[in-house]
């Protein structure tokens, strides 16, 4: 397939494009800092630029994986840029996909932020209504509806994947309020103190980068009847902060006492109070999480090693 990937030089995009290319697909990689890779057409630019989008679709497309976004905290800080990227550019990508005339598969990286906060104490499942409270979550919910509408019209073959917390991201500024979920891996691996902005008993939904890439590849080749709203919440492991710290410390032969706790009520409410998660729709379609906390931690630490950073 000819696959266009936005956000291709990002945390997930780098691995996804390399894997798709290795599988023999023709990849067009769009990113502001798109780096040239053998056999991959790299386009350096912003998806809000109509010329960049035209260039990407000049030779058509069989599929699109839309990863580029302005995330949570960054969206709150710059709502104008967030709207242009998360809504207007996403809609323009859909229109460019329609113009190919091929009804291409369109995979959209959505987020659990579409459910808002606080989440229902009884848990989240396939029937939980969307009630975003952050701009980021609202943007994701809007584009989910856009993709579902285009799919009902037979213009694209869309699927939105609602991603949980992905670990372990690089420690560079990401604009994500949930960055602490990754930063704790870096601190314990390096034997540094870490102050957690959520309490010991805070609960989170987590998945490794490897499992997310597996999900995106699976979504591209999925040949099954998709749900009417063309959206699935990916399976994730639900863990407490104490469990996560203990598993990382054990894997790194580090001291879990390096982690102290200074809960921020807003962060705890938004990212440390995630109830039971039930994802039968995704599981029936063949999507999977990491299996165990130990496997997730191993995968996340392997990601950090691949980044070559100890910062």
C-alpha positions as CSV (number, residue, x, y, z in Angstrom):
1,X,0.0,0.0,0.0
2,X,0.9,3.6,-0.4
3,X,0.5,4.9,3.2
4,X,0.7,8.6,4.3
5,X,1.7,9.0,7.9
6,X,1.4,12.4,9.7
7,X,3.5,13.0,12.8
8,X,5.9,10.5,11.2
9,X,9.0,11.7,13.1
10,X,7.3,11.6,16.5
11,X,7.5,9.1,19.3
12,X,5.1,6.5,17.7
13,X,5.5,7.7,14.0
14,X,9.2,6.9,13.8
15,X,8.7,3.2,14.7
16,X,5.5,2.9,12.7
17,X,7.0,4.2,9.4
18,X,10.1,2.0,9.7
19,X,7.9,-1.0,10.3
20,X,5.6,-0.3,7.5
21,X,8.5,0.3,5.1
22,X,10.1,-3.0,6.2
23,X,6.9,-4.7,5.3
24,X,7.2,-3.4,1.8
25,X,4.7,-0.5,1.9
26,X,5.3,2.8,0.0
27,X,5.5,5.4,2.8
28,X,5.0,9.1,2.7
29,X,6.1,10.6,6.0
30,X,5.0,14.1,7.0
31,X,6.4,15.9,9.9
32,X,7.8,19.4,10.7
33,X,11.2,17.8,11.2
34,X,10.7,14.9,8.8
35,X,14.1,13.2,8.4
36,X,15.1,11.5,5.2
37,X,15.2,7.7,5.4
38,X,16.1,5.3,2.6
39,X,13.1,4.2,0.7
40,X,10.7,6.6,2.5
41,X,9.4,9.8,1.0
42,X,9.9,12.4,3.7
43,X,8.0,15.7,3.5
44,X,9.2,18.4,6.0
45,X,6.3,20.7,6.8
46,X,3.2,21.4,8.9
47,X,-0.1,19.7,8.1
48,X,-1.8,23.0,8.4
49,X,-0.1,24.0,5.1
50,X,-2.4,23.1,2.2
51,X,0.6,22.8,-0.1
52,X,2.2,20.1,2.1
53,X,-1.0,18.1,2.0
54,X,-1.2,18.4,-1.8
55,X,2.4,17.3,-2.1
56,X,1.7,14.3,0.1
57,X,-1.3,13.2,-1.9
58,X,0.1,14.0,-5.3
59,X,0.6,10.3,-6.1
60,X,-2.6,9.2,-4.3
61,X,-2.9,7.0,-1.2
62,X,-4.3,3.7,-0.2
63,X,-4.2,4.5,3.5
64,X,-3.6,7.4,5.9
65,X,-2.4,7.2,9.5
66,X,-3.0,10.5,11.2
67,X,-0.8,10.8,14.3
68,X,0.0,14.6,14.2
69,X,-1.6,16.6,17.0
70,X,-1.3,19.4,19.5
71,X,-1.7,17.5,22.8
72,X,-3.4,18.3,26.1
73,X,-1.5,21.0,27.9
74,X,-0.2,22.6,24.7
75,X,-3.7,22.8,23.3
76,X,-4.9,24.6,26.5
77,X,-2.0,27.0,26.2
78,X,-2.5,27.8,22.5
79,X,-6.1,27.0,21.5
80,X,-5.8,28.8,18.2
81,X,-2.9,26.7,16.9
82,X,-4.5,23.6,18.5
83,X,-7.8,24.2,16.5
84,X,-5.9,24.7,13.3
85,X,-3.9,21.5,13.7
86,X,-6.4,19.2,15.5
87,X,-9.6,20.2,13.7
88,X,-9.0,22.2,10.5
89,X,-5.9,20.3,9.3
90,X,-7.5,16.9,10.2
91,X,-10.6,17.7,8.2
92,X,-8.4,18.8,5.3
93,X,-6.6,15.5,5.4
94,X,-9.9,13.7,5.2
95,X,-10.9,15.8,2.2
96,X,-7.6,15.0,0.5
97,X,-8.2,11.3,1.2
98,X,-11.6,11.6,-0.4
99,X,-10.1,13.2,-3.5
100,X,-8.1,10.1,-4.2
101,X,-11.3,8.4,-5.2
102,X,-10.1,5.1,-3.6
103,X,-12.0,5.2,-0.3
104,X,-8.7,4.8,1.5
105,X,-8.4,3.3,5.0
106,X,-8.0,6.3,7.4
107,X,-6.6,5.5,10.8
108,X,-7.0,8.4,13.4
109,X,-5.0,8.4,16.6
110,X,-7.7,9.6,19.1
111,X,-7.4,9.6,22.8
112,X,-9.1,8.5,26.0
113,X,-9.4,12.3,26.7
114,X,-12.7,12.0,24.7
115,X,-14.3,10.6,27.9
116,X,-13.4,13.7,30.0
117,X,-12.9,13.9,33.7
118,X,-14.0,12.8,36.2
119,X,-14.5,9.4,34.6
120,X,-17.5,7.2,35.7
121,X,-16.6,5.5,39.0
122,X,-18.3,2.3,37.7
123,X,-15.8,2.1,34.8
124,X,-15.5,2.8,31.1
125,X,-16.7,0.5,28.4
126,X,-17.9,0.7,24.8
127,X,-21.2,2.4,25.8
128,X,-19.6,5.2,27.9
129,X,-20.7,8.5,26.3
130,X,-18.1,11.0,25.2
131,X,-17.9,14.0,27.6
132,X,-14.5,15.8,27.0
133,X,-13.5,18.5,29.4
134,X,-10.1,19.5,27.8
135,X,-9.9,21.2,24.4
136,X,-7.7,18.3,23.2
137,X,-10.4,15.7,24.1
138,X,-13.0,17.8,22.4
139,X,-10.9,18.1,19.3
140,X,-10.4,14.3,19.2
141,X,-14.2,13.7,19.7
142,X,-15.0,16.1,16.8
143,X,-12.7,14.4,14.4
144,X,-14.0,10.9,15.4
145,X,-17.4,12.1,14.3
146,X,-16.0,13.6,11.1
147,X,-14.3,10.3,10.2
148,X,-17.4,8.3,11.1
149,X,-19.5,10.6,8.8
150,X,-17.1,10.2,5.9
151,X,-17.1,6.4,6.4
152,X,-21.0,6.3,6.4
153,X,-20.9,8.3,3.1
154,X,-18.5,5.7,1.7
155,X,-15.8,8.3,1.1
156,X,-13.1,6.9,3.4
157,X,-12.8,3.6,5.4
158,X,-12.1,5.1,8.8
159,X,-11.2,3.9,12.2
160,X,-10.4,6.0,15.3
161,X,-8.2,4.4,18.0
162,X,-8.6,5.9,21.4
163,X,-5.1,5.7,22.9
164,X,-4.3,5.5,26.6
165,X,-1.1,6.7,28.3
166,X,1.9,5.5,26.1
167,X,5.2,4.8,27.9
168,X,8.0,5.7,28.0
169,X,8.2,8.9,26.0
170,X,11.5,10.9,25.8
171,X,11.9,13.4,28.7
172,X,11.8,16.4,26.3
173,X,8.9,18.9,26.6
174,X,5.9,17.3,25.0
175,X,3.0,19.6,26.1
176,X,1.4,16.5,27.8
177,X,0.1,16.8,31.3
178,X,0.5,13.1,31.6
179,X,4.3,13.2,31.0
180,X,4.9,12.1,34.5
181,X,3.9,8.5,33.5
182,X,7.0,8.4,31.3
183,X,9.3,10.6,33.4
184,X,9.2,8.2,36.3
185,X,10.8,5.5,34.1
186,X,13.7,7.8,33.2
187,X,14.3,8.8,36.8
188,X,14.3,5.3,38.3
189,X,16.4,4.0,35.4
190,X,19.0,6.7,36.1
191,X,18.8,6.4,39.9
192,X,17.4,10.0,40.3
193,X,14.8,11.3,42.8
194,X,11.4,11.8,41.3
195,X,8.4,13.7,42.7
196,X,5.1,12.1,41.6
197,X,2.3,14.6,40.9
198,X,-0.2,11.8,41.7
199,X,-0.7,9.8,44.8
200,X,0.6,6.2,45.6
201,X,-2.9,4.8,44.9
202,X,-3.5,6.8,41.7
203,X,-4.8,4.5,38.9
204,X,-3.8,4.8,35.2
205,X,-4.4,3.1,31.9
206,X,-1.1,2.4,30.2
207,X,0.3,0.8,27.1
208,X,3.8,0.5,25.6
209,X,4.8,2.1,22.3
210,X,5.4,-1.4,20.8
211,X,1.8,-2.3,21.6
212,X,0.5,0.9,20.0
213,X,2.5,0.3,16.8
214,X,1.1,-3.2,16.8
215,X,-2.4,-1.8,17.0
216,X,-1.9,0.7,14.2
217,X,-0.5,-2.0,11.9
218,X,-3.4,-4.3,12.8
219,X,-5.8,-1.4,12.1
220,X,-4.4,-0.9,8.6
221,X,-4.9,-4.5,7.6
222,X,-8.0,-5.2,9.5
223,X,-10.6,-7.0,7.4
224,X,-13.7,-7.1,9.6
225,X,-17.0,-5.3,10.1
226,X,-16.2,-2.1,11.9
227,X,-18.5,-0.5,14.5
228,X,-21.0,2.1,13.3
229,X,-19.2,5.0,15.0
230,X,-15.8,3.8,13.6
231,X,-14.1,4.1,17.0
232,X,-12.5,1.7,19.5
233,X,-10.9,2.3,22.8
234,X,-7.7,0.3,22.9
235,X,-7.2,-2.3,25.6
236,X,-4.8,-1.1,28.3
237,X,-3.3,-2.2,31.6
238,X,-4.8,-0.5,34.7
239,X,-2.1,0.0,37.3
240,X,-1.6,2.0,40.4
241,X,1.4,4.4,40.7
242,X,2.8,2.2,43.5
243,X,2.6,-0.9,41.3
244,X,4.2,1.0,38.4
245,X,7.0,2.4,40.6
246,X,7.7,-1.1,42.1
247,X,7.8,-2.8,38.8
248,X,10.2,-0.2,37.3
249,X,12.4,-0.3,40.4
250,X,12.6,-4.1,40.2
251,X,13.4,-4.1,36.5
252,X,16.1,-1.4,36.9
253,X,17.5,-2.7,40.3
254,X,16.7,0.8,41.6
255,X,15.3,2.0,44.9
256,X,11.6,2.7,44.8
257,X,12.1,5.1,47.7
258,X,13.6,7.5,45.2
259,X,10.0,8.4,44.4
260,X,8.2,10.8,46.7
261,X,4.5,11.9,46.3
262,X,3.2,15.4,46.1
263,X,-0.3,15.0,44.4
264,X,-1.6,17.8,42.3
265,X,-5.4,17.7,42.6
266,X,-6.0,18.6,38.9
267,X,-3.5,16.0,37.6
268,X,-4.8,13.4,39.9
269,X,-8.3,14.0,38.8
270,X,-7.5,13.9,35.1
271,X,-4.8,11.2,35.0
272,X,-4.7,9.4,38.3
273,X,-8.3,8.4,38.8
274,X,-9.0,6.0,35.9
275,X,-11.5,3.3,36.8
276,X,-12.0,-0.2,35.4
277,X,-11.6,-0.3,31.6
278,X,-13.6,-2.8,29.5
279,X,-12.9,-3.0,25.8
280,X,-14.8,-6.0,24.3
281,X,-15.2,-4.2,21.0
282,X,-11.5,-3.8,20.4
283,X,-10.7,-7.2,21.7
284,X,-13.2,-8.8,19.3
285,X,-11.4,-7.0,16.5
286,X,-8.0,-8.5,17.6
287,X,-6.5,-5.5,19.5
288,X,-4.4,-6.4,22.6
289,X,-2.5,-4.6,25.4
290,X,0.9,-5.6,26.7
291,X,-0.4,-8.6,28.7
292,X,1.3,-8.0,32.1
293,X,2.8,-5.0,33.9
294,X,6.3,-6.7,33.8
295,X,6.1,-6.9,30.0
296,X,4.9,-3.3,29.7
297,X,7.8,-2.1,31.9
298,X,10.3,-4.2,29.9
299,X,9.0,-2.7,26.6
300,X,9.1,0.8,28.0
301,X,12.6,0.5,29.2
302,X,13.7,-1.0,25.9
303,X,12.2,2.1,24.2
304,X,14.3,4.3,26.5
305,X,17.4,2.3,25.6
306,X,16.6,2.7,21.9
307,X,16.3,6.5,22.4
308,X,19.9,6.5,23.7
309,X,19.1,8.9,26.4
310,X,19.7,9.2,30.1
311,X,18.5,12.7,30.5
